[in-house]
Amino acid sequence: MIFCSGSAFCGAAKDVKGGPLGKAGAEGARMGAAPFGGAESHARSAWSPPQAGGLRPGCPLHGGEGAGKTTHGGDSMVTFFPLSSGSSGNSYYLSAGEGQGGLLIDAGISARRTRCTLCDAGIDPEGLRGILVTHDHTDHISGVRVLAKQLRLPIYATAGTLESLAGTVEAGTQLIPLEEEQEIAGMGISPFATQHDAPDSCGFRIEAGSRTIGFATDLGAVTATVWAHLLGCHLAVLESNYEDSVLMNCTYPYYLKQRIRSEYGHLSNAEAAKTVEALAQRGTAHFVLAHLSRESNTPALARSNTEAALSAAGMQPERDYRLWIAPRDGPGTMIRF
């Protein structure tokens, strides 16, 4: 076991803010899945959510359309823990329960910081079973090489991402392609394609016992494929990158603003809010908004957009849903469900 507090490797211990609190394609087609576009961007078509299929607001917090369908692992509490989320670095910890070990989704912060953050939260880094990588941008992979070497971790990603990583990791590092569902650390991991300006970028649908997690950050549009893999999840982790009016008035150069707003850029607060509301109408009750921009967004703006959309649909926090914002520069709330 690694002990971080006061050690020469990790330095002084830090306080962790917060505390505990594929298969979807047919479902997506049945629910009328269609590409999601953003009305804000000149490069995107107008978006309207699929019909709710008779489901009513006020779904129980423990439920979801996909509830009870999975068989991976047992019925232990699933843990999702954001270590950092934003353009300065992205990494998230996920575990199916005690004795199963855990996984990192992306490793875009230093290996030292990753290990210290896990230790400070009471998680042994030696229990990690691998790193899932969404794409090859620096803020998602900067810690991959050292972390994989230190903890002898395999790296799981799509073929295009592995090709990009092959020349950057240590010799002997296991690079394992993710194509269809694979079982890792007691969880069924299914990648799905996302639209982003990186080769073969992806999100993940993760089956852990009787719980399902949908993970989609760094995407310029919620396509039919993305929607189908988020539909029915108990927890949806979704990008809410920028507020359009703030982006257009920030100091970014024009070309960068257009890249961010494009269908291969990032999701705006308005687009994320519409997606969350549509998922909540169908039973998803736990949401994390992630990858907020420092220059063109704030946690308050991201939250207010989504809460307004949910309120307009007749939904109330704690009764119908729970919503967290993943911090940009440090650990967030450890979510157990």
CORNOR-V765940 format. One record per residue. N is the residue number from 1. RES is the residue in one letter. PSI is psi in whole degrees, -180 to 180 (NA if undefined). Layout:
N	RES	PSI
N	RES	PSI
This chain:
1	M	144
2	I	130
3	F	120
4	C	-34
5	S	118
6	G	4
7	S	158
8	A	-30
9	F	-46
10	C	-19
11	G	-163
12	A	147
13	A	152
14	K	154
15	D	138
16	V	126
17	K	138
18	G	174
19	G	-169
20	P	105
21	L	NA
22	G	-143
23	K	-12
24	A	-6
25	G	-44
26	A	-39
27	E	-43
28	G	-42
29	A	-40
30	R	-34
31	M	5
32	G	40
33	A	141
34	A	157
35	P	142
36	F	129
37	G	172
38	G	131
39	A	-19
40	E	-35
41	S	138
42	H	-24
43	A	1
44	R	147
45	S	159
46	A	146
47	W	140
48	S	138
49	P	153
50	P	159
51	Q	149
52	A	-3
53	G	28
54	G	-7
55	L	144
56	R	153
57	P	165
58	G	25
59	C	150
60	P	147
61	L	-26
62	H	-2
63	G	179
64	G	157
65	E	-29
66	G	6
67	A	136
68	G	3
69	K	-15
70	T	162
71	T	1
72	H	138
73	G	-161
74	G	-150
75	D	28
76	S	164
77	M	130
78	V	139
79	T	130
80	F	127
81	F	107
82	P	125
83	L	-36
84	S	145
85	S	103
86	G	-178
87	S	-15
88	S	-6
89	G	138
90	N	131
91	S	141
92	Y	140
93	Y	140
94	L	134
95	S	142
96	A	-8
97	G	173
98	E	135
99	G	-6
100	Q	-11
101	G	-164
102	G	174
103	L	153
104	L	135
105	I	109
106	D	156
107	A	71
108	G	13
109	I	167
110	S	156
111	A	-39
112	R	-47
113	R	-39
114	T	-49
115	R	-42
116	C	-42
117	T	-42
118	L	-46
119	C	-44
120	D	-25
121	A	4
122	G	20
123	I	126
124	D	117
125	P	-25
126	E	-13
127	G	-4
128	L	144
129	R	-3
130	G	173
131	I	123
132	L	131
133	V	127
134	T	-38
135	H	176
136	D	16
137	H	148
138	T	-38
139	D	2
140	H	-12
141	I	3
142	S	-25
143	G	0
144	V	-49
145	R	-52
146	V	-43
147	L	-44
148	A	-38
149	K	-48
150	Q	-41
151	L	5
152	R	52
153	L	137
154	P	153
155	I	127
156	Y	128
157	A	173
158	T	165
159	A	-42
160	G	-39
161	T	-41
162	L	-36
163	E	-40
164	S	-35
165	L	-22
166	A	-37
167	G	0
168	T	-15
169	V	165
170	E	149
171	A	138
172	G	-11
173	T	132
174	Q	123
175	L	110
176	I	119
177	P	138
178	L	118
179	E	-69
180	E	-170
181	E	134
182	Q	148
183	E	123
184	I	128
185	A	39
186	G	13
187	M	146
188	G	118
189	I	119
190	S	116
191	P	154
192	F	150
193	A	140
194	T	155
195	Q	107
196	H	160
197	D	57
198	A	144
199	P	126
200	D	37
201	S	156
202	C	165
203	G	-175
204	F	139
205	R	126
206	I	123
207	E	119
208	A	101
209	G	-127
210	S	13
211	R	148
212	T	133
213	I	133
214	G	132
215	F	118
216	A	103
217	T	164
218	D	68
219	L	141
220	G	-12
221	A	148
222	V	95
223	T	174
224	A	-37
225	T	-46
226	V	-48
227	W	-45
228	A	-34
229	H	-17
230	L	-25
231	L	130
232	G	2
233	C	149
234	H	-36
235	L	127
236	A	123
237	V	115
238	L	139
239	E	140
240	S	78
241	N	-42
242	Y	156
243	E	122
244	D	-44
245	S	-35
246	V	-43
247	L	-47
248	M	-14
249	N	6
250	C	-179
251	T	0
252	Y	147
253	P	158
254	Y	-43
255	Y	-36
256	L	-39
257	K	-43
258	Q	-37
259	R	-45
260	I	-39
261	R	-7
262	S	171
263	E	-8
264	Y	26
265	G	-109
266	H	161
267	L	137
268	S	168
269	N	-42
270	A	-41
271	E	-41
272	A	-42
273	A	-44
274	K	-40
275	T	-45
276	V	-45
277	E	-42
278	A	-39
279	L	-41
280	A	-35
281	Q	-24
282	R	8
283	G	-15
284	T	135
285	A	-8
286	H	129
287	F	139
288	V	124
289	L	128
290	A	169
291	H	46
292	L	136
293	S	140
294	R	-38
295	E	-25
296	S	26
297	N	164
298	T	156
299	P	-37
300	A	-41
301	L	-44
302	A	-47
303	R	-44
304	S	-38
305	N	-49
306	T	-43
307	E	-35
308	A	-41
309	A	-42
310	L	-40
311	S	-41
312	A	-25
313	A	7
314	G	20
315	M	146
316	Q	141
317	P	147
318	E	-34
319	R	-47
320	D	-23
321	Y	163
322	R	139
323	L	129
324	W	153
325	I	123
326	A	123
327	P	153
328	R	-36
329	D	17
330	G	-178
331	P	150
332	G	-162
333	T	135
334	M	114
335	I	124
336	R	131
337	F	NA
